[in-house]
Every structure is written in C-alpha cells, then in structure tokens.
Amino acid sequence: MEAYSAANWGDFFVAEVGAAAALTGLIFVAVSINLTKVLQFPQLPRRAAESLIMLMATLFVAAAGLIPGQPRAVFGAEILLVALACWIFPMMLQRRDAHLPDTRPSWVVIRALTHQVAVLPLVVGGASIVAGAGGGLYWLVPGTLFSLSAGLINAWVLLVEIQR
C-alpha cells in the first residue's frame, strides 16, 4: 500500500516542501528586484502569480503529506482540493494573457502546457488516493517535479530574461 499511505513518503515530502519554499522565495526576490521591469509587461505579473500558485500547490500537497495519522481519503481530498484550485486560477490568468495585443500564441501554448503537465498529475493523484486505486501517491512525483521545474524556469525569466 505504498501508493496510498503517506507514512513511507516523509523524506519525499520534506524535500518537496524545502524545494518549493526556496523557489517561492526566489520568485519573490526576482519580482522585487525587477519590479519596475515586471510591471512594464502586462503578462509578467500574472506569470509570477501563476508560478507562485504552482509552487504553493507543491508546498501545500507536501505539507499535507507530513500530517501524521490522517485518513487516506482526507489526505486525497486535500490534494484534490489544492490541485483543482491551482488548476483553475492559473488558467484564468493565462486566458487574460491570451487576449493581450502583443502576446505570442506560442507563449500562451507553452505556459498552458507547462501548467497542465504540472497540475493534472496532482489532480489525478488526489482522486486516486481518495479512490484507493490508480497509482495514488506516485502521481505526485511528476506533478511536484514539473511544478518545481516550471517555478525554476519562471524564476529565470523574471530574474535574467527580463533584463534582455
């Protein structure tokens, strides 16, 4: 039952909490350092918000996994709730950016795909844990790793690429 019990996943969750917290801080620093530049591009504040949402999803999911003794269905429901919220809100931000005059369609598609690849495994994982079938916690691995990767890429954009 490794796939449905968080008991043996503590090290994974601790690592994910630390990585998500560090990258969340990096996004805040990146925006703070380059705030004037970020505000010059209407899509960048929403991209930063999207990054924070995805990283916070990883942080919340991993933190929930560290709560001792909670029932499997409750844990799965927590993941599902966080994942659904973190799926809906960035899509709303991306939809706004898609209608901006200078937005390249390829940028919108890449952001949307990155977001889907990161969040949908969390949705599936939460539902799977609630159901007790379908892979369970193993879905969290690609979801959290893709979320961290997206956060890292967006931190790079907000720190370095914005200066070009």
Rosetta silent file (secondary structure, phi, psi, omega in degrees, C-alpha in Angstrom):
SEQUENCE: MEAYSAANWGDFFVAEVGAAAALTGLIFVAVSINLTKVLQFPQLPRRAAESLIMLMATLFVAAAGLIPGQPRAVFGAEILLVALACWIFPMMLQRRDAHLPDTRPSWVVIRALTHQVAVLPLVVGGASIVAGAGGGLYWLVPGTLFSLSAGLINAWVLLVEIQR
SCORE:     score description
SCORE:     0.000 S_00000001
   1 L     0.000   24.728  178.031    0.000    0.000    0.000 S_00000001
   2 L   -55.186  -32.895 -174.947    2.954    2.347   -0.575 S_00000001
   3 L   -76.339  -12.639 -174.004    0.919    4.176   -3.201 S_00000001
   4 L  -126.324    2.478  178.757   -1.914    5.110   -0.829 S_00000001
   5 L  -124.938  124.907 -178.387   -0.254    5.696    2.528 S_00000001
   6 H   -75.491   -6.025 -173.906    1.905    8.747    3.161 S_00000001
   7 H   -53.517  -40.594 -177.082    3.681    7.000    6.037 S_00000001
   8 H   -97.133    9.777 -177.229    6.742    5.995    3.980 S_00000001
   9 L  -105.791   11.114 -175.205    6.847    9.160    1.866 S_00000001
  10 H   -55.402  -45.575 -179.143    8.103   11.511    4.584 S_00000001
  11 H   -63.016  -40.800  177.435   11.530   12.130    3.048 S_00000001
  12 H   -61.281  -47.011 -178.219    9.972   12.924   -0.328 S_00000001
  13 H   -65.597  -39.480  177.822    7.515   15.361    1.243 S_00000001
  14 H   -62.063  -44.622  178.767   10.217   17.067    3.332 S_00000001
  15 H   -62.451  -41.581 -178.670   12.373   17.524    0.212 S_00000001
  16 H   -68.294  -39.499  177.178    9.422   18.906   -1.773 S_00000001
  17 H   -60.551  -46.803 -179.465    8.441   21.351    0.982 S_00000001
  18 H   -63.077  -45.780 -179.531   12.017   22.672    1.131 S_00000001
  19 H   -65.412  -43.835 -179.444   12.412   22.973   -2.632 S_00000001
  20 H   -65.101  -40.315  178.892    9.011   24.624   -3.095 S_00000001
  21 H   -65.035  -42.217  179.725    9.665   27.088   -0.262 S_00000001
  22 H   -63.989  -45.225  179.684   13.084   28.001   -1.681 S_00000001
  23 H   -68.973  -33.312  175.302   11.743   28.555   -5.193 S_00000001
  24 H   -62.095  -44.227  176.554    8.789   30.537   -3.854 S_00000001
  25 H   -61.912  -39.175  179.164   11.260   32.827   -2.112 S_00000001
  26 H   -63.678  -39.243  177.467   13.284   33.118   -5.312 S_00000001
  27 H   -62.710  -44.221  178.319   10.188   34.231   -7.244 S_00000001
  28 H   -61.086  -41.999  178.257    9.521   36.924   -4.612 S_00000001
  29 H   -64.612  -44.934 -179.506   13.135   38.103   -4.832 S_00000001
  30 H   -59.048  -45.844  179.734   13.040   38.102   -8.642 S_00000001
  31 H   -67.047  -40.573 -179.938    9.880   40.188   -8.719 S_00000001
  32 H   -62.574  -45.448 -178.305   11.211   42.545   -6.022 S_00000001
  33 H   -65.363  -39.146 -174.029   14.500   43.136   -7.806 S_00000001
  34 L  -111.728   28.608 -173.180   12.879   43.667  -11.188 S_00000001
  35 H   -56.389  -44.700 -179.799    9.517   45.117  -10.143 S_00000001
  36 H   -60.285  -44.453  179.652    9.691   48.128  -12.463 S_00000001
  37 H   -68.271  -41.507  179.337   10.564   45.920  -15.411 S_00000001
  38 H   -59.084  -42.456 -177.575    7.973   43.261  -14.478 S_00000001
  39 H   -72.157  -14.099  177.075    5.243   45.886  -14.401 S_00000001
  40 H   -73.254  -21.006 -178.691    6.192   47.085  -17.909 S_00000001
  41 L  -113.700  114.951 -173.133    4.892   43.810  -19.355 S_00000001
  42 L   -61.037  -25.419 -178.490    1.230   43.124  -18.551 S_00000001
  43 H   -83.406  -20.248 -174.452    1.637   39.323  -18.667 S_00000001
  44 H   -69.465  -39.181  175.661    4.622   39.117  -16.290 S_00000001
  45 H   -61.091  -36.932  178.052    2.804   39.872  -13.009 S_00000001
  46 H   -71.880  -33.923  176.332    0.311   37.130  -13.873 S_00000001
  47 H   -65.700  -39.986  176.606    3.139   34.780  -14.862 S_00000001
  48 H   -64.411  -42.005  178.574    4.758   35.422  -11.483 S_00000001
  49 H   -63.201  -41.934  178.022    1.414   34.783   -9.765 S_00000001
  50 H   -60.011  -42.396  178.127    0.990   31.571  -11.762 S_00000001
  51 H   -62.433  -44.355  179.440    4.443   30.432  -10.647 S_00000001
  52 H   -63.353  -39.276  179.054    3.634   31.169   -7.026 S_00000001
  53 H   -62.974  -45.785 -179.122    0.359   29.264   -7.285 S_00000001
  54 H   -65.677  -40.546  179.158    2.060   26.183   -8.740 S_00000001
  55 H   -68.760  -36.871  177.936    4.839   26.272   -6.163 S_00000001
  56 H   -68.237  -32.062  175.127    2.355   26.768   -3.354 S_00000001
  57 H   -59.835  -46.944  178.059    0.427   23.740   -4.647 S_00000001
  58 H   -61.333  -44.364 -179.874    3.581   21.671   -4.244 S_00000001
  59 H   -61.242  -47.388 -178.225    4.210   23.170   -0.823 S_00000001
  60 H   -67.266  -42.031  179.751    0.645   22.519    0.394 S_00000001
  61 H   -62.983  -46.454 -179.096    0.475   18.987   -1.024 S_00000001
  62 H   -66.925  -39.200  177.764    3.819   18.047    0.514 S_00000001
  63 H   -64.261  -39.761  177.488    2.924   19.676    3.836 S_00000001
  64 H   -62.034  -34.972  178.613   -0.364   17.749    3.883 S_00000001
  65 H   -68.038  -17.414  179.800    1.637   14.570    3.364 S_00000001
  66 L   -92.022   -3.812  178.661    3.560   15.299    6.542 S_00000001
  67 L   -74.174  118.297 -175.712    0.466   15.446    8.753 S_00000001
  68 L   -74.607  142.083  169.238    0.653   12.281   10.851 S_00000001
  69 L    74.052    8.941 -179.673   -2.234    9.879   11.165 S_00000001
  70 L   -79.703  146.690 -179.445   -4.721   11.483    8.820 S_00000001
  71 L   -63.115  149.035 -179.216   -7.058    9.153    6.949 S_00000001
  72 H   -54.370  -46.539 -177.169   -6.217    8.319    3.336 S_00000001
  73 H   -64.108  -36.176  178.319   -9.441    9.810    1.982 S_00000001
  74 H   -66.781  -45.960  178.154   -8.863   13.094    3.836 S_00000001
  75 H   -59.445  -46.500  178.501   -5.317   13.334    2.506 S_00000001
  76 H   -61.585  -40.421  178.757   -6.520   12.612   -1.022 S_00000001
  77 H   -65.285  -38.793  176.640   -9.290   15.198   -0.692 S_00000001
  78 H   -60.574  -46.400  179.272   -6.761   17.812    0.492 S_00000001
  79 H   -62.301  -45.927 -178.949   -4.587   17.131   -2.545 S_00000001
  80 H   -61.600  -43.679  179.535   -7.568   17.195   -4.871 S_00000001
  81 H   -62.554  -48.463  179.146   -8.847   20.487   -3.454 S_00000001
  82 H   -62.377  -45.677 -177.259   -5.444   22.190   -3.703 S_00000001
  83 H   -64.212  -41.709  179.370   -4.797   20.777   -7.169 S_00000001
  84 H   -65.140  -41.786  177.022   -8.175   21.848   -8.544 S_00000001
  85 H   -62.885  -40.731 -179.133   -7.737   25.380   -7.197 S_00000001
  86 H   -79.308   -6.185  172.420   -4.230   25.502   -8.652 S_00000001
  87 H   -90.164  -41.739 -174.879   -5.561   24.231  -11.956 S_00000001
  88 H   -73.624  -50.655 -172.515   -8.396   26.778  -12.266 S_00000001
  89 H   -62.763  -46.450  176.606   -6.743   30.045  -11.165 S_00000001
  90 H   -63.252  -32.118  176.938   -3.692   29.920  -13.473 S_00000001
  91 H   -63.753  -36.372  176.945   -5.966   29.029  -16.387 S_00000001
  92 H   -65.594  -40.721  177.971   -7.908   32.219  -15.701 S_00000001
  93 H   -64.881  -43.025 -179.678   -4.653   34.205  -15.686 S_00000001
  94 H   -64.938  -36.854  179.529   -3.498   32.564  -18.926 S_00000001
  95 H   -62.751  -41.473  176.729   -6.837   33.303  -20.569 S_00000001
  96 H   -60.829  -45.142 -177.938   -6.395   37.004  -19.789 S_00000001
  97 H   -66.892  -30.618 -179.508   -2.882   36.984  -21.236 S_00000001
  98 H   -62.773  -23.521 -177.227   -4.020   35.224  -24.398 S_00000001
  99 L   -97.719    3.173  177.251   -6.082   38.302  -25.276 S_00000001
 100 L   -73.994  145.577 -174.314   -3.299   40.859  -24.835 S_00000001
 101 L   -62.172  -36.920 -175.034   -2.275   42.536  -28.094 S_00000001
 102 L   -96.549   10.946 -176.943    1.455   41.700  -28.012 S_00000001
 103 L   -81.212  127.274  175.826    1.117   38.125  -26.753 S_00000001
 104 L   -79.341  133.502  179.249    2.596   35.468  -28.990 S_00000001
 105 H   -56.623  -35.096 -179.664    0.350   32.418  -29.333 S_00000001
 106 H   -63.867  -34.644  178.182    3.362   30.128  -28.807 S_00000001
 107 H   -65.979  -41.412  179.745    3.987   31.710  -25.381 S_00000001
 108 H   -64.019  -43.970 -179.151    0.401   31.088  -24.332 S_00000001
 109 H   -64.175  -44.140 -179.243    0.550   27.473  -25.518 S_00000001
 110 H   -63.689  -44.785  178.271    3.856   26.800  -23.744 S_00000001
 111 H   -62.254  -43.460 -178.915    2.605   28.320  -20.479 S_00000001
 112 H   -64.678  -43.630  179.861   -0.662   26.400  -20.691 S_00000001
 113 H   -65.051  -43.344  178.915    1.079   23.095  -21.433 S_00000001
 114 H   -58.620  -44.182 -179.839    3.615   23.616  -18.658 S_00000001
 115 H   -64.498  -45.739 -179.180    0.811   24.314  -16.237 S_00000001
 116 H   -62.627  -43.914 -179.245   -1.259   21.306  -17.336 S_00000001
 117 H   -63.307  -32.363 -178.994    1.709   18.924  -17.122 S_00000001
 118 H   -80.102  -41.599 -170.066    2.444   20.150  -13.603 S_00000001
 119 H   -92.398  -36.003 -176.771   -1.047   20.278  -12.118 S_00000001
 120 H   -60.893  -36.774  174.387   -3.026   17.487  -13.759 S_00000001
 121 H   -61.668  -30.409  176.626   -0.911   14.716  -12.156 S_00000001
 122 H   -69.543  -39.556  176.904   -1.766   16.267   -8.780 S_00000001
 123 H   -61.661  -49.403 -179.724   -5.483   16.201   -9.654 S_00000001
 124 H   -62.630  -42.621  179.527   -5.234   12.564  -10.756 S_00000001
 125 H   -61.487  -44.902  178.334   -3.152   11.689   -7.700 S_00000001
 126 H   -61.119  -45.932  178.712   -5.631   13.246   -5.292 S_00000001
 127 H   -63.609  -39.253 -179.680   -8.558   11.469   -6.939 S_00000001
 128 H   -65.743  -39.350  178.616   -6.594    8.222   -6.995 S_00000001
 129 H   -67.213  -42.701  177.125   -5.779    8.451   -3.291 S_00000001
 130 H   -59.644  -45.015 -177.914   -9.423    9.125   -2.448 S_00000001
 131 H   -73.780  -23.592 -177.430  -10.485    6.139   -4.595 S_00000001
 132 L    75.173   22.222 -179.771   -7.698    3.910   -3.277 S_00000001
 133 L  -155.197  152.475  172.990   -6.828    2.808   -6.816 S_00000001
 134 L   103.846   11.234  175.782   -4.966    4.075   -9.848 S_00000001
 135 L   113.662  -27.122  173.484   -1.438    4.847   -8.698 S_00000001
 136 H    51.848 -124.490 -174.487   -2.063    7.155   -5.739 S_00000001
 137 H   -62.225  -23.332 -179.703    0.975    8.955   -4.402 S_00000001
 138 H   -63.924  -23.341  174.881    3.092    8.013   -7.393 S_00000001
 139 H   -68.574  -24.561 -178.920    1.174   10.650   -9.392 S_00000001
 140 H   -70.191  -25.927 -178.032    2.538   13.314   -7.045 S_00000001
 141 H   -61.528  -57.623  178.904    6.091   12.692   -8.194 S_00000001
 142 H   -65.225  -35.566 -179.998    5.720   14.058  -11.749 S_00000001
 143 H   -61.089  -48.031 -178.895    3.286   16.733  -10.574 S_00000001
 144 H   -71.302  -38.467 -179.915    5.607   18.175   -7.957 S_00000001
 145 H   -66.410  -40.009  176.632    8.727   17.823  -10.107 S_00000001
 146 H   -69.224  -35.102  176.457    7.095   19.581  -13.059 S_00000001
 147 H   -63.677  -44.165  178.161    5.772   22.307  -10.741 S_00000001
 148 H   -64.500  -39.830  178.206    9.261   22.873   -9.355 S_00000001
 149 H   -63.466  -44.176  178.461   10.684   22.911  -12.896 S_00000001
 150 H   -62.730  -40.904  177.643    8.097   25.453  -14.034 S_00000001
 151 H   -62.710  -40.481  178.364    8.881   27.593  -10.993 S_00000001
 152 H   -65.107  -44.121  178.211   12.586   27.441  -11.763 S_00000001
 153 H   -62.203  -45.048 -179.737   12.036   28.396  -15.411 S_00000001
 154 H   -67.813  -34.158  174.672    9.792   31.300  -14.450 S_00000001
 155 H   -62.778  -40.712  176.915   12.295   32.474  -11.835 S_00000001
 156 H   -60.431  -45.984  179.446   14.928   32.509  -14.592 S_00000001
 157 H   -60.691  -45.419 -175.891   12.634   34.574  -16.821 S_00000001
 158 H   -74.275  -22.865  178.908   11.846   37.014  -14.019 S_00000001
 159 H   -94.447  -44.075 -169.204   15.487   37.354  -12.928 S_00000001
 160 L  -110.032  -55.839 -173.080   17.515   37.115  -16.129 S_00000001
 161 H   -63.036  -29.617  179.886   15.489   37.092  -19.325 S_00000001
 162 H   -63.785  -22.902 -178.297   13.571   40.207  -18.329 S_00000001
 163 H   -83.318  -10.194 -177.765   16.860   42.132  -18.467 S_00000001
 164 L   -79.907    0.000    0.000   17.496   41.323  -22.134 S_00000001
